Amino acid sequence: MSMMVLSGGTGTPKLLWGLKELLAPDELTVVVNTAEDVWVSGGLVCPDIDTVLYLFSDRLDTSRWWGVRNDTFSTADALRGLGMEEPLRIGDIDRATHLARAKMLGEGLTLTQATLELCHAMGVQERVLPMCDEPVSTMLETSEGRMHFQQFWVVRKGEPDVLSVSHEGLEGAHLTREVGEALRENEWVVIGPSNPITSIRPILGVGGMRRYLSRKRVLAISPIIGGRAVSGPAEKLMRACGLEPSSLGVSQLYEDFLDLFIIDHRDDVHPSQFAVDTVRADTLMSSKHKSISLATRVLELMEEVG
Ligand code: GDP
């Protein structure tokens, strides 16, 4: 069964960990959030794309869900020694990806072309596509002023109060030819359990995406378990966007196109309270085995819907 998956950099990659064991590579197209991308020391860090690339090339550090397993930090340490400490802790192998991407963009490739080149170089056969080619940045209005999401989360450890969230550059972003083709080719779109505000909302905001999705079969998985986000600032940011920080709040963001919603057994809310068809499952992917179980359930549900 082929599908398109919308992904951020932690919750959905955990689902992809399972799906990649069950599907052929050409059955998986992943459209990835780029609104957390940031330039560091001449390299373009695309945190969510990098995680998906490392996952598919079997190099991801799955204890942190970012970076390459057993990477070293010699360059980061040397830069610090020169008084040029970076805002993100970047491994040496990881940095090579960022520099290669920057070089390709400098030579005139689009981010989509550069990502497909990186897939090829890393032996990734699944199709990994950025949500768009234009730069987009998630910006927060906080109690400490306006800042990029990475500044809020990595440097300020998610501490400031958040008043509002916007995605700079998103109004001018277009669906790429490659994402358009993937939308035409796949009947099913899966929205993994990623942060609805920082990871999924930017993808949905790329011109025409919501309209396309309303013509597709869409299954989404809630990133909220037992009323709390498993990791990351989803609750704080949902509140800042006027959404209840719960599975119900997540479903409201997807309501206009969603066909099936999966919530966790531990969520204290009955499926009948949702405006869309909702089923329960164990969605906590704390091991590869559990990722495969949830991915299996996703495929079963798709077959049942037909
Ligand atoms: P980011 O780009 O690193 O912020 O990652 P994502 O947006 O892809 O994922 C962050 C979201 O994943 C958080 O809101 C978590 O609640 C959710 N998440 C992480 N692990 C799990 C899991 O095992 N199960 C579920 N249901 N959600 C998860």
py3Dmol code that shows the C-alpha trace and the ligand (Angstrom):
import py3Dmol

protein = """\
ATOM      1  CA  MET A   1       0.000   0.000   0.000  1.00  0.00           C
ATOM      2  CA  SER A   2       1.603   3.282  -0.995  1.00  0.00           C
ATOM      3  CA  MET A   3       1.169   6.454   1.024  1.00  0.00           C
ATOM      4  CA  MET A   4       2.356   9.992   1.577  1.00  0.00           C
ATOM      5  CA  VAL A   5       3.367  10.812   5.152  1.00  0.00           C
ATOM      6  CA  LEU A   6       3.596  14.351   6.579  1.00  0.00           C
ATOM      7  CA  SER A   7       6.444  14.533   9.076  1.00  0.00           C
ATOM      8  CA  GLY A   8       8.256  16.555  11.673  1.00  0.00           C
ATOM      9  CA  GLY A   9      11.436  15.359  13.340  1.00  0.00           C
ATOM     10  CA  THR A  10      10.471  13.031  16.208  1.00  0.00           C
ATOM     11  CA  GLY A  11       6.926  11.623  16.520  1.00  0.00           C
ATOM     12  CA  THR A  12       6.381  10.818  12.826  1.00  0.00           C
ATOM     13  CA  PRO A  13       9.925   9.458  12.280  1.00  0.00           C
ATOM     14  CA  LYS A  14       9.116   6.975  15.078  1.00  0.00           C
ATOM     15  CA  LEU A  15       6.150   5.802  12.984  1.00  0.00           C
ATOM     16  CA  LEU A  16       8.342   5.709   9.851  1.00  0.00           C
ATOM     17  CA  TRP A  17      10.703   3.411  11.769  1.00  0.00           C
ATOM     18  CA  GLY A  18       7.870   0.871  11.722  1.00  0.00           C
ATOM     19  CA  LEU A  19       6.435   1.659   8.291  1.00  0.00           C
ATOM     20  CA  LYS A  20       9.794   1.178   6.590  1.00  0.00           C
ATOM     21  CA  GLU A  21       9.839  -2.423   7.816  1.00  0.00           C
ATOM     22  CA  LEU A  22       6.397  -3.101   6.332  1.00  0.00           C
ATOM     23  CA  LEU A  23       6.444  -1.240   3.012  1.00  0.00           C
ATOM     24  CA  ALA A  24       8.698  -1.265  -0.034  1.00  0.00           C
ATOM     25  CA  PRO A  25      10.761   1.947  -0.312  1.00  0.00           C
ATOM     26  CA  ASP A  26       8.833   3.074  -3.393  1.00  0.00           C
ATOM     27  CA  GLU A  27       5.599   2.900  -1.405  1.00  0.00           C
ATOM     28  CA  LEU A  28       6.717   5.675   0.960  1.00  0.00           C
ATOM     29  CA  THR A  29       6.859   9.391   0.182  1.00  0.00           C
ATOM     30  CA  VAL A  30       7.580  11.653   3.145  1.00  0.00           C
ATOM     31  CA  VAL A  31       6.825  15.374   2.966  1.00  0.00           C
ATOM     32  CA  VAL A  32       8.845  17.054   5.678  1.00  0.00           C
ATOM     33  CA  ASN A  33       8.477  20.291   7.621  1.00  0.00           C
ATOM     34  CA  THR A  34      11.181  22.872   6.860  1.00  0.00           C
ATOM     35  CA  ALA A  35       9.994  25.730   9.086  1.00  0.00           C
ATOM     36  CA  GLU A  36      12.623  24.888  11.736  1.00  0.00           C
ATOM     37  CA  ASP A  37      15.511  25.120   9.260  1.00  0.00           C
ATOM     38  CA  VAL A  38      18.360  27.388  10.244  1.00  0.00           C
ATOM     39  CA  TRP A  39      21.771  28.379   8.851  1.00  0.00           C
ATOM     40  CA  VAL A  40      24.697  27.641  11.213  1.00  0.00           C
ATOM     41  CA  SER A  41      28.363  28.339  10.350  1.00  0.00           C
ATOM     42  CA  GLY A  42      27.706  28.210   6.617  1.00  0.00           C
ATOM     43  CA  GLY A  43      25.675  24.995   6.702  1.00  0.00           C
ATOM     44  CA  LEU A  44      21.906  24.667   6.303  1.00  0.00           C
ATOM     45  CA  VAL A  45      20.476  22.627   9.167  1.00  0.00           C
ATOM     46  CA  CYS A  46      17.133  21.066   8.186  1.00  0.00           C
ATOM     47  CA  PRO A  47      16.495  19.246  11.457  1.00  0.00           C
ATOM     48  CA  ASP A  48      13.408  17.332  10.368  1.00  0.00           C
ATOM     49  CA  ILE A  49      14.732  16.353   6.919  1.00  0.00           C
ATOM     50  CA  ASP A  50      18.045  15.289   8.474  1.00  0.00           C
ATOM     51  CA  THR A  51      16.299  13.035  10.989  1.00  0.00           C
ATOM     52  CA  VAL A  52      14.254  11.372   8.243  1.00  0.00           C
ATOM     53  CA  LEU A  53      17.355  10.897   6.043  1.00  0.00           C
ATOM     54  CA  TYR A  54      19.363   9.385   8.906  1.00  0.00           C
ATOM     55  CA  LEU A  55      16.453   7.140   9.862  1.00  0.00           C
ATOM     56  CA  PHE A  56      16.124   5.764   6.338  1.00  0.00           C
ATOM     57  CA  SER A  57      19.894   5.313   5.997  1.00  0.00           C
ATOM     58  CA  ASP A  58      19.950   3.450   9.358  1.00  0.00           C
ATOM     59  CA  ARG A  59      22.261   5.966  11.026  1.00  0.00           C
ATOM     60  CA  LEU A  60      19.876   7.931  13.214  1.00  0.00           C
ATOM     61  CA  ASP A  61      20.663   8.228  16.902  1.00  0.00           C
ATOM     62  CA  THR A  62      17.309   6.840  18.066  1.00  0.00           C
ATOM     63  CA  SER A  63      18.078   7.616  21.710  1.00  0.00           C
ATOM     64  CA  ARG A  64      17.724  11.367  20.931  1.00  0.00           C
ATOM     65  CA  TRP A  65      15.875  11.301  17.602  1.00  0.00           C
ATOM     66  CA  TRP A  66      18.374  13.723  16.054  1.00  0.00           C
ATOM     67  CA  GLY A  67      21.897  13.422  14.691  1.00  0.00           C
ATOM     68  CA  VAL A  68      23.993  10.483  13.570  1.00  0.00           C
ATOM     69  CA  ARG A  69      24.704   7.586  15.919  1.00  0.00           C
ATOM     70  CA  ASN A  70      28.246   7.739  17.394  1.00  0.00           C
ATOM     71  CA  ASP A  71      28.965  11.066  15.727  1.00  0.00           C
ATOM     72  CA  THR A  72      31.902  13.115  17.058  1.00  0.00           C
ATOM     73  CA  PHE A  73      31.911  16.825  17.894  1.00  0.00           C
ATOM     74  CA  SER A  74      35.483  17.878  17.078  1.00  0.00           C
ATOM     75  CA  THR A  75      34.505  20.803  14.850  1.00  0.00           C
ATOM     76  CA  ALA A  76      31.913  22.106  17.312  1.00  0.00           C
ATOM     77  CA  ASP A  77      34.503  21.921  20.122  1.00  0.00           C
ATOM     78  CA  ALA A  78      37.205  23.554  17.984  1.00  0.00           C
ATOM     79  CA  LEU A  79      34.838  26.389  17.057  1.00  0.00           C
ATOM     80  CA  ARG A  80      34.018  26.909  20.724  1.00  0.00           C
ATOM     81  CA  GLY A  81      37.746  27.070  21.416  1.00  0.00           C
ATOM     82  CA  LEU A  82      37.931  29.902  18.884  1.00  0.00           C
ATOM     83  CA  GLY A  83      35.173  31.747  20.725  1.00  0.00           C
ATOM     84  CA  MET A  84      32.554  30.846  18.146  1.00  0.00           C
ATOM     85  CA  GLU A  85      30.174  28.638  20.042  1.00  0.00           C
ATOM     86  CA  GLU A  86      27.203  27.590  17.912  1.00  0.00           C
ATOM     87  CA  PRO A  87      23.570  27.751  19.005  1.00  0.00           C
ATOM     88  CA  LEU A  88      23.066  24.061  18.129  1.00  0.00           C
ATOM     89  CA  ARG A  89      25.402  21.185  19.014  1.00  0.00           C
ATOM     90  CA  ILE A  90      26.259  19.767  15.595  1.00  0.00           C
ATOM     91  CA  GLY A  91      28.111  16.500  15.061  1.00  0.00           C
ATOM     92  CA  ASP A  92      30.890  16.215  12.475  1.00  0.00           C
ATOM     93  CA  ILE A  93      29.065  13.827  10.141  1.00  0.00           C
ATOM     94  CA  ASP A  94      25.809  15.754  10.590  1.00  0.00           C
ATOM     95  CA  ARG A  95      27.672  18.971   9.684  1.00  0.00           C
ATOM     96  CA  ALA A  96      28.840  17.374   6.431  1.00  0.00           C
ATOM     97  CA  THR A  97      25.183  16.978   5.439  1.00  0.00           C
ATOM     98  CA  HIS A  98      24.509  20.658   6.200  1.00  0.00           C
ATOM     99  CA  LEU A  99      27.573  21.817   4.255  1.00  0.00           C
ATOM    100  CA  ALA A 100      26.789  19.584   1.265  1.00  0.00           C
ATOM    101  CA  ARG A 101      23.225  20.953   1.222  1.00  0.00           C
ATOM    102  CA  ALA A 102      24.505  24.543   1.408  1.00  0.00           C
ATOM    103  CA  LYS A 103      26.921  23.881  -1.448  1.00  0.00           C
ATOM    104  CA  MET A 104      24.175  22.454  -3.644  1.00  0.00           C
ATOM    105  CA  LEU A 105      21.884  25.420  -2.927  1.00  0.00           C
ATOM    106  CA  GLY A 106      24.796  27.738  -3.710  1.00  0.00           C
ATOM    107  CA  GLU A 107      25.149  26.013  -7.085  1.00  0.00           C
ATOM    108  CA  GLY A 108      21.514  26.791  -7.840  1.00  0.00           C
ATOM    109  CA  LEU A 109      19.714  23.587  -6.869  1.00  0.00           C
ATOM    110  CA  THR A 110      16.353  23.885  -5.137  1.00  0.00           C
ATOM    111  CA  LEU A 111      15.950  22.419  -1.640  1.00  0.00           C
ATOM    112  CA  THR A 112      13.921  19.596  -3.224  1.00  0.00           C
ATOM    113  CA  GLN A 113      16.711  18.795  -5.691  1.00  0.00           C
ATOM    114  CA  ALA A 114      19.336  18.991  -2.944  1.00  0.00           C
ATOM    115  CA  THR A 115      17.278  16.650  -0.738  1.00  0.00           C
ATOM    116  CA  LEU A 116      16.879  14.108  -3.543  1.00  0.00           C
ATOM    117  CA  GLU A 117      20.656  14.294  -4.177  1.00  0.00           C
ATOM    118  CA  LEU A 118      21.285  13.650  -0.480  1.00  0.00           C
ATOM    119  CA  CYS A 119      18.857  10.696  -0.573  1.00  0.00           C
ATOM    120  CA  HIS A 120      20.811   9.277  -3.478  1.00  0.00           C
ATOM    121  CA  ALA A 121      24.192   9.840  -1.811  1.00  0.00           C
ATOM    122  CA  MET A 122      22.989   8.197   1.416  1.00  0.00           C
ATOM    123  CA  GLY A 123      21.377   5.228  -0.340  1.00  0.00           C
ATOM    124  CA  VAL A 124      17.873   6.280   0.753  1.00  0.00           C
ATOM    125  CA  GLN A 125      15.323   4.769  -1.618  1.00  0.00           C
ATOM    126  CA  GLU A 126      12.214   6.226  -0.005  1.00  0.00           C
ATOM    127  CA  ARG A 127      11.176   9.598  -1.460  1.00  0.00           C
ATOM    128  CA  VAL A 128      11.945  12.416   0.981  1.00  0.00           C
ATOM    129  CA  LEU A 129      10.642  15.841  -0.054  1.00  0.00           C
ATOM    130  CA  PRO A 130      10.773  19.206   1.702  1.00  0.00           C
ATOM    131  CA  MET A 131       7.304  20.769   2.096  1.00  0.00           C
ATOM    132  CA  CYS A 132       8.382  23.626  -0.223  1.00  0.00           C
ATOM    133  CA  ASP A 133      11.480  25.216  -1.732  1.00  0.00           C
ATOM    134  CA  GLU A 134      11.016  28.694  -0.248  1.00  0.00           C
ATOM    135  CA  PRO A 135      12.560  29.413   3.173  1.00  0.00           C
ATOM    136  CA  VAL A 136       9.959  29.406   5.979  1.00  0.00           C
ATOM    137  CA  SER A 137      10.685  30.158   9.650  1.00  0.00           C
ATOM    138  CA  THR A 138       8.510  29.475  12.656  1.00  0.00           C
ATOM    139  CA  MET A 139       8.693  32.620  14.793  1.00  0.00           C
ATOM    140  CA  LEU A 140       7.355  33.040  18.309  1.00  0.00           C
ATOM    141  CA  GLU A 141       6.201  36.175  20.122  1.00  0.00           C
ATOM    142  CA  THR A 142       7.336  35.495  23.669  1.00  0.00           C
ATOM    143  CA  SER A 143       7.659  37.177  27.049  1.00  0.00           C
ATOM    144  CA  GLU A 144      11.308  37.800  26.003  1.00  0.00           C
ATOM    145  CA  GLY A 145      10.457  39.210  22.580  1.00  0.00           C
ATOM    146  CA  ARG A 146      10.228  37.749  19.090  1.00  0.00           C
ATOM    147  CA  MET A 147      12.469  34.752  18.413  1.00  0.00           C
ATOM    148  CA  HIS A 148      13.011  31.837  16.031  1.00  0.00           C
ATOM    149  CA  PHE A 149      11.641  28.518  17.269  1.00  0.00           C
ATOM    150  CA  GLN A 150      15.189  27.088  17.556  1.00  0.00           C
ATOM    151  CA  GLN A 151      16.198  30.002  19.786  1.00  0.00           C
ATOM    152  CA  PHE A 152      13.159  29.348  21.997  1.00  0.00           C
ATOM    153  CA  TRP A 153      13.585  25.576  22.191  1.00  0.00           C
ATOM    154  CA  VAL A 154      17.335  24.952  22.046  1.00  0.00           C
ATOM    155  CA  VAL A 155      18.863  28.113  23.493  1.00  0.00           C
ATOM    156  CA  ARG A 156      16.064  29.230  25.879  1.00  0.00           C
ATOM    157  CA  LYS A 157      15.019  25.626  26.705  1.00  0.00           C
ATOM    158  CA  GLY A 158      11.339  26.374  26.007  1.00  0.00           C
ATOM    159  CA  GLU A 159      11.107  28.589  29.089  1.00  0.00           C
ATOM    160  CA  PRO A 160       9.659  31.941  27.876  1.00  0.00           C
ATOM    161  CA  ASP A 161       5.868  32.370  27.809  1.00  0.00           C
ATOM    162  CA  VAL A 162       4.593  32.154  24.238  1.00  0.00           C
ATOM    163  CA  LEU A 163       2.012  34.679  23.101  1.00  0.00           C
ATOM    164  CA  SER A 164       1.648  33.710  19.440  1.00  0.00           C
ATOM    165  CA  VAL A 165       3.224  31.597  16.689  1.00  0.00           C
ATOM    166  CA  SER A 166       3.651  32.531  13.031  1.00  0.00           C
ATOM    167  CA  HIS A 167       5.397  30.971  10.058  1.00  0.00           C
ATOM    168  CA  GLU A 168       7.380  33.680   8.274  1.00  0.00           C
ATOM    169  CA  GLY A 169       7.524  33.170   4.505  1.00  0.00           C
ATOM    170  CA  LEU A 170       4.672  30.661   4.395  1.00  0.00           C
ATOM    171  CA  GLU A 171       2.265  32.957   2.488  1.00  0.00           C
ATOM    172  CA  GLY A 172       4.664  32.956  -0.451  1.00  0.00           C
ATOM    173  CA  ALA A 173       5.362  29.189  -0.380  1.00  0.00           C
ATOM    174  CA  HIS A 174       4.166  26.975  -3.233  1.00  0.00           C
ATOM    175  CA  LEU A 175       3.570  23.258  -3.561  1.00  0.00           C
ATOM    176  CA  THR A 176       6.508  21.883  -5.511  1.00  0.00           C
ATOM    177  CA  ARG A 177       6.017  19.811  -8.642  1.00  0.00           C
ATOM    178  CA  GLU A 178       7.319  16.777  -6.738  1.00  0.00           C
ATOM    179  CA  VAL A 179       4.880  17.181  -3.826  1.00  0.00           C
ATOM    180  CA  GLY A 180       2.040  17.774  -6.326  1.00  0.00           C
ATOM    181  CA  GLU A 181       2.936  14.540  -8.148  1.00  0.00           C
ATOM    182  CA  ALA A 182       3.071  12.605  -4.883  1.00  0.00           C
ATOM    183  CA  LEU A 183      -0.368  13.962  -3.938  1.00  0.00           C
ATOM    184  CA  ARG A 184      -1.778  12.789  -7.253  1.00  0.00           C
ATOM    185  CA  GLU A 185      -0.140   9.366  -7.000  1.00  0.00           C
ATOM    186  CA  ASN A 186      -1.141   8.516  -3.425  1.00  0.00           C
ATOM    187  CA  GLU A 187      -4.707   7.936  -2.334  1.00  0.00           C
ATOM    188  CA  TRP A 188      -3.715   7.902   1.357  1.00  0.00           C
ATOM    189  CA  VAL A 189      -2.006  10.616   3.353  1.00  0.00           C
ATOM    190  CA  VAL A 190      -0.851   9.863   6.901  1.00  0.00           C
ATOM    191  CA  ILE A 191      -0.178  12.638   9.399  1.00  0.00           C
ATOM    192  CA  GLY A 192       2.112  11.158  12.012  1.00  0.00           C
ATOM    193  CA  PRO A 193       2.122  12.126  15.692  1.00  0.00           C
ATOM    194  CA  SER A 194       4.177  15.270  15.201  1.00  0.00           C
ATOM    195  CA  ASN A 195       3.818  18.637  16.893  1.00  0.00           C
ATOM    196  CA  PRO A 196       0.663  20.052  15.245  1.00  0.00           C
ATOM    197  CA  ILE A 197       1.871  23.673  15.517  1.00  0.00           C
ATOM    198  CA  THR A 198       5.576  23.575  14.647  1.00  0.00           C
ATOM    199  CA  SER A 199       5.664  20.541  12.340  1.00  0.00           C
ATOM    200  CA  ILE A 200       2.297  19.937  10.687  1.00  0.00           C
ATOM    201  CA  ARG A 201       0.694  23.406  10.490  1.00  0.00           C
ATOM    202  CA  PRO A 202       3.512  24.773   8.275  1.00  0.00           C
ATOM    203  CA  ILE A 203       3.086  21.850   5.825  1.00  0.00           C
ATOM    204  CA  LEU A 204      -0.694  22.426   5.763  1.00  0.00           C
ATOM    205  CA  GLY A 205      -0.083  26.122   5.108  1.00  0.00           C
ATOM    206  CA  VAL A 206       1.827  25.626   1.848  1.00  0.00           C
ATOM    207  CA  GLY A 207      -0.408  26.942  -0.969  1.00  0.00           C
ATOM    208  CA  GLY A 208      -3.137  24.477  -1.934  1.00  0.00           C
ATOM    209  CA  MET A 209      -2.173  21.682   0.481  1.00  0.00           C
ATOM    210  CA  ARG A 210      -5.375  21.738   2.578  1.00  0.00           C
ATOM    211  CA  ARG A 211      -7.529  21.775  -0.570  1.00  0.00           C
ATOM    212  CA  TYR A 212      -5.636  18.757  -1.959  1.00  0.00           C
ATOM    213  CA  LEU A 213      -5.984  16.899   1.348  1.00  0.00           C
ATOM    214  CA  SER A 214      -9.761  17.347   1.353  1.00  0.00           C
ATOM    215  CA  ARG A 215      -9.818  15.168  -1.783  1.00  0.00           C
ATOM    216  CA  LYS A 216      -7.601  12.448  -0.219  1.00  0.00           C
ATOM    217  CA  ARG A 217      -8.095   9.854   2.462  1.00  0.00           C
ATOM    218  CA  VAL A 218      -6.300  11.205   5.488  1.00  0.00           C
ATOM    219  CA  LEU A 219      -5.420   9.351   8.680  1.00  0.00           C
ATOM    220  CA  ALA A 220      -3.771  11.192  11.570  1.00  0.00           C
ATOM    221  CA  ILE A 221      -2.261  10.017  14.853  1.00  0.00           C
ATOM    222  CA  SER A 222      -2.399  12.200  17.945  1.00  0.00           C
ATOM    223  CA  PRO A 223       0.939  13.224  19.505  1.00  0.00           C
ATOM    224  CA  ILE A 224      -0.841  13.588  22.865  1.00  0.00           C
ATOM    225  CA  ILE A 225      -0.810  10.626  25.241  1.00  0.00           C
ATOM    226  CA  GLY A 226      -2.773  10.707  28.488  1.00  0.00           C
ATOM    227  CA  GLY A 227      -3.440  14.399  27.969  1.00  0.00           C
ATOM    228  CA  ARG A 228       0.288  15.300  27.645  1.00  0.00           C
ATOM    229  CA  ALA A 229       2.781  15.641  24.792  1.00  0.00           C
ATOM    230  CA  VAL A 230       5.345  12.820  24.899  1.00  0.00           C
ATOM    231  CA  SER A 231       8.143  15.344  24.313  1.00  0.00           C
ATOM    232  CA  GLY A 232       8.596  18.905  23.102  1.00  0.00           C
ATOM    233  CA  PRO A 233       6.538  22.077  23.545  1.00  0.00           C
ATOM    234  CA  ALA A 234       3.294  21.036  21.793  1.00  0.00           C
ATOM    235  CA  GLU A 235       1.041  21.865  24.742  1.00  0.00           C
ATOM    236  CA  LYS A 236       2.450  25.369  25.316  1.00  0.00           C
ATOM    237  CA  LEU A 237       2.309  26.221  21.614  1.00  0.00           C
ATOM    238  CA  MET A 238      -1.201  24.817  21.117  1.00  0.00           C
ATOM    239  CA  ARG A 239      -2.418  27.017  23.983  1.00  0.00           C
ATOM    240  CA  ALA A 240      -0.700  30.042  22.385  1.00  0.00           C
ATOM    241  CA  CYS A 241      -2.630  29.286  19.175  1.00  0.00           C
ATOM    242  CA  GLY A 242      -5.978  29.110  20.959  1.00  0.00           C
ATOM    243  CA  LEU A 243      -6.246  25.318  20.777  1.00  0.00           C
ATOM    244  CA  GLU A 244      -6.972  23.046  23.725  1.00  0.00           C
ATOM    245  CA  PRO A 245      -3.707  21.126  24.392  1.00  0.00           C
ATOM    246  CA  SER A 246      -5.328  17.718  23.922  1.00  0.00           C
ATOM    247  CA  SER A 247      -6.144  15.158  21.236  1.00  0.00           C
ATOM    248  CA  LEU A 248      -9.424  17.020  20.710  1.00  0.00           C
ATOM    249  CA  GLY A 249      -7.459  20.204  20.041  1.00  0.00           C
ATOM    250  CA  VAL A 250      -5.205  18.375  17.567  1.00  0.00           C
ATOM    251  CA  SER A 251      -8.200  16.942  15.697  1.00  0.00           C
ATOM    252  CA  GLN A 252      -9.704  20.442  15.373  1.00  0.00           C
ATOM    253  CA  LEU A 253      -6.679  21.578  13.410  1.00  0.00           C
ATOM    254  CA  TYR A 254      -7.217  18.750  10.887  1.00  0.00           C
ATOM    255  CA  GLU A 255     -11.035  18.648  10.944  1.00  0.00           C
ATOM    256  CA  ASP A 256     -11.701  19.960   7.434  1.00  0.00           C
ATOM    257  CA  PHE A 257      -9.913  17.071   5.700  1.00  0.00           C
ATOM    258  CA  LEU A 258      -9.454  14.268   8.259  1.00  0.00           C
ATOM    259  CA  ASP A 259     -11.093  10.848   7.667  1.00  0.00           C
ATOM    260  CA  LEU A 260      -9.702   8.825  10.552  1.00  0.00           C
ATOM    261  CA  PHE A 261      -7.997   9.802  13.808  1.00  0.00           C
ATOM    262  CA  ILE A 262      -6.019   7.543  16.139  1.00  0.00           C
ATOM    263  CA  ILE A 263      -5.803   8.486  19.800  1.00  0.00           C
ATOM    264  CA  ASP A 264      -3.985   6.665  22.561  1.00  0.00           C
ATOM    265  CA  HIS A 265      -5.640   4.163  24.942  1.00  0.00           C
ATOM    266  CA  ARG A 266      -4.445   6.356  27.815  1.00  0.00           C
ATOM    267  CA  ASP A 267      -6.280   9.471  26.605  1.00  0.00           C
ATOM    268  CA  ASP A 268      -9.142  10.342  28.907  1.00  0.00           C
ATOM    269  CA  VAL A 269     -11.552  11.269  26.132  1.00  0.00           C
ATOM    270  CA  HIS A 270     -14.125   9.072  24.407  1.00  0.00           C
ATOM    271  CA  PRO A 271     -13.856   8.564  20.617  1.00  0.00           C
ATOM    272  CA  SER A 272     -17.497   9.671  20.282  1.00  0.00           C
ATOM    273  CA  GLN A 273     -16.491  13.190  21.411  1.00  0.00           C
ATOM    274  CA  PHE A 274     -14.600  13.765  18.151  1.00  0.00           C
ATOM    275  CA  ALA A 275     -16.155  15.238  15.018  1.00  0.00           C
ATOM    276  CA  VAL A 276     -14.236  12.677  12.890  1.00  0.00           C
ATOM    277  CA  ASP A 277     -14.100   8.856  13.084  1.00  0.00           C
ATOM    278  CA  THR A 278     -11.715   8.109  15.949  1.00  0.00           C
ATOM    279  CA  VAL A 279     -10.211   4.842  17.182  1.00  0.00           C
ATOM    280  CA  ARG A 280      -7.899   3.970  20.047  1.00  0.00           C
ATOM    281  CA  ALA A 281      -4.488   2.270  19.867  1.00  0.00           C
ATOM    282  CA  ASP A 282      -1.276   2.042  21.861  1.00  0.00           C
ATOM    283  CA  THR A 283       0.572   4.935  20.217  1.00  0.00           C
ATOM    284  CA  LEU A 284       3.626   5.118  22.525  1.00  0.00           C
ATOM    285  CA  MET A 285       6.549   4.074  20.294  1.00  0.00           C
ATOM    286  CA  SER A 286       9.236   3.466  22.889  1.00  0.00           C
ATOM    287  CA  SER A 287      10.964   0.741  20.822  1.00  0.00           C
ATOM    288  CA  LYS A 288      11.257  -0.387  17.222  1.00  0.00           C
ATOM    289  CA  HIS A 289       8.913  -3.246  18.039  1.00  0.00           C
ATOM    290  CA  LYS A 290       6.245  -0.780  19.228  1.00  0.00           C
ATOM    291  CA  SER A 291       6.746   1.370  16.114  1.00  0.00           C
ATOM    292  CA  ILE A 292       6.142  -1.693  13.943  1.00  0.00           C
ATOM    293  CA  SER A 293       2.986  -2.574  15.943  1.00  0.00           C
ATOM    294  CA  LEU A 294       1.498   0.882  15.461  1.00  0.00           C
ATOM    295  CA  ALA A 295       2.487   0.942  11.778  1.00  0.00           C
ATOM    296  CA  THR A 296       0.795  -2.461  11.354  1.00  0.00           C
ATOM    297  CA  ARG A 297      -2.384  -1.081  12.961  1.00  0.00           C
ATOM    298  CA  VAL A 298      -2.285   1.942  10.631  1.00  0.00           C
ATOM    299  CA  LEU A 299      -2.097  -0.340   7.576  1.00  0.00           C
ATOM    300  CA  GLU A 300      -4.928  -2.546   8.899  1.00  0.00           C
ATOM    301  CA  LEU A 301      -7.167   0.472   9.437  1.00  0.00           C
ATOM    302  CA  MET A 302      -6.479   1.709   5.898  1.00  0.00           C
ATOM    303  CA  GLU A 303      -7.426  -1.699   4.496  1.00  0.00           C
ATOM    304  CA  GLU A 304     -10.628  -1.721   6.579  1.00  0.00           C
ATOM    305  CA  VAL A 305     -11.632   1.713   5.285  1.00  0.00           C
ATOM    306  CA  GLY A 306     -10.844   0.413   1.786  1.00  0.00           C
TER     307      GLY A 306
END
"""
ligand_1 = """\
28
GDP
P 10.120 17.788 16.282
O 10.187 18.254 14.865
O 11.398 17.235 16.813
O 9.411 18.728 17.207
O 9.242 16.480 16.253
P 7.745 16.175 15.810
O 6.944 17.395 15.630
O 7.805 15.184 14.692
O 7.278 15.367 17.075
C 7.045 15.960 18.325
C 5.754 15.368 18.844
O 5.869 13.949 18.830
C 5.469 15.737 20.292
O 4.296 16.523 20.320
C 5.274 14.402 21.012
O 4.146 14.404 21.850
C 5.087 13.427 19.859
N 5.613 12.093 20.135
C 6.901 11.758 20.382
N 6.990 10.427 20.581
C 5.739 9.926 20.460
C 5.189 8.606 20.552
O 5.873 7.619 20.779
N 3.840 8.485 20.354
C 3.026 9.566 20.105
N 1.702 9.355 19.948
N 3.520 10.821 19.994
C 4.853 10.987 20.167
"""
view = py3Dmol.view(width=600, height=400)
view.addModel(protein, "pdb")
view.setStyle({"model": 0}, {"cartoon": {"style": "trace"}})
view.addModel(ligand_1, "xyz")
view.setStyle({"model": 1}, {"stick": {}})
view.zoomTo()
view.show()
